[in-house]
Amino acid sequence: MAIPKILVFAGSIRTGSFNARLAANAARQLALMDAEVTHISLVDYPMPLYDGDHEARSGQPENAVKLKRLFMAHGGVFIASPEYNASVTPLLKNTLDWISRVREGREAPLAAYKDRVFALGGASNGNYGAMRSLLALRQVLEIGCGALVIPDQIALPRAADAYDENDNLKDEQTVKRLKGVLQRLIDMTRQLT
Ligand SMILES: Cc1cc2nc3c(=O)[nH]c(=O)nc-3n(C[C@H](O)[C@H](O)[C@H](O)COP(=O)(O)O)c2cc1C
């Protein structure tokens, strides 16, 4: 059976980010589940705020092209999404918007979002665990970009207490839920690729 290739990143580049830690937990878990994991941080892919004039002048930023190609080199993508005012972070939305604008050669529009599977997680110190950002992100990916997003997702509330001193998730039930989401991501990635 082919080894599923999964890309993992968070929608925050904040030092100590709850979501960067969730992404790191997911990446470690995926590796244990025999997936081939690429774990990146958006800090390495800075982009200007999307502006049509900028695009008309200079095209898409090199980092948008790089990320788009990275998406296309993977059968699955796990995104850990923080919640800002009941939605996704501007960093994440800007990144996804720029990627959606990259079209190379004769490929169909939104190629980076097609033919692969997405799974979502989110962490917040509130009681809802970034749940509303997951709904917003699902809308962006599914309705906006035509992506396949698996129904299973993980919302991690009270995130300030969720990790131990090594940044591992403390609660067994949470780890079990994360594993369930990732197993479904792996299974769906295998089916599709
Ligand atoms: C502009 C702004 C809006 C926020 N809105 C929400 C919110 O709607 N719901 C929530 O649970 N947390 C909200 N927060 C708190 C974030 O969840 C918190 O900053 C969290 O640490 C961000 O994720 P990170 O740790 O991965 O950077 C907000 C934070 C900021 C800066």
The ligand as a Gaussian input file, in Angstrom:
#p B3LYP/6-31G(d) Opt

LIG

0 1
 C       -8.011000      39.550000      17.226000
 C       -8.247000      38.370000      18.100000
 C       -9.508000      37.823000      18.159000
 C       -9.747000      36.666000      18.916000
 N      -10.991000      36.100000      18.892000
 C      -11.201000      34.899000      19.499000
 C      -12.422000      34.194000      19.344000
 O      -13.328000      34.620000      18.663000
 N      -12.554000      32.997000      19.971000
 C      -11.541000      32.452000      20.742000
 O      -11.712000      31.362000      21.270000
 N      -10.358000      33.107000      20.893000
 C      -10.168000      34.301000      20.297000
 N       -8.968000      34.952000      20.418000
 C       -7.934000      34.380000      21.275000
 C       -7.098000      33.374000      20.498000
 O       -7.742000      32.125000      20.525000
 C       -5.717000      33.284000      21.154000
 O       -5.019000      34.496000      20.894000
 C       -4.932000      32.098000      20.675000
 O       -3.757000      32.029000      21.446000
 C       -4.583000      32.202000      19.193000
 O       -4.058000      30.992000      18.725000
 P       -2.498000      30.638000      18.804000
 O       -2.213000      30.337000      20.251000
 O       -2.359000      29.409000      17.971000
 O       -1.694000      31.812000      18.307000
 C       -8.711000      36.087000      19.673000
 C       -7.429000      36.685000      19.618000
 C       -7.191000      37.786000      18.845000
 C       -5.804000      38.369000      18.764000

